[in-house]
Amino acid sequence: MSYQDIYTAELAETLRGGASLYDVREPEEYAQGHIPGAVNLPLSELQGREDEIRTPAVIVCLSGGRSASAAGYLTDQGKADIMNLVGGTMGWIREGRDVETGPGA
C-alpha cells in the first residue's frame, strides 16, 4: 500500500470531496501560517495518534518532505486513502493562496 501525491491545484476539489487536511509541522511552525482548515498533528506526535486521522486524508508540511514521511508511515500502518501535498505550505503560499495564522482549535 502506498500514498498518492497531489498538487495544490487539486487540493480544493479533494477537500470538497470529503478529505481531511492534516499539517504535520510543529505547533510553532503551524501557527506562523497554515492552509485554512488544516488540523495540526505534529509528526513528532503521530506515532500513537494514527486513529485521529480520518480518511481520505491529505498530509501537508512546509515543503512536502515531512508530509511524505508521515504519509508513508500511515500507509505502513494500514491506512488507506492517504495523500501527500507536493510542495507543501510553501508551494501554497508561492501561488499566492491564503493562509491562516495562530494556533489551531
Secondary structure, DSSP 4 states (H G I P E B T S, - for coil): ---EEE-HHHHHHHHHTT-EEEE-S-HHHHHH-B-TTPEE--HHHHTT-GGG--SSEEEE-SSSHHHHHHHHHHHHTT--SEEEETTHHHHHHHTT---B-S---
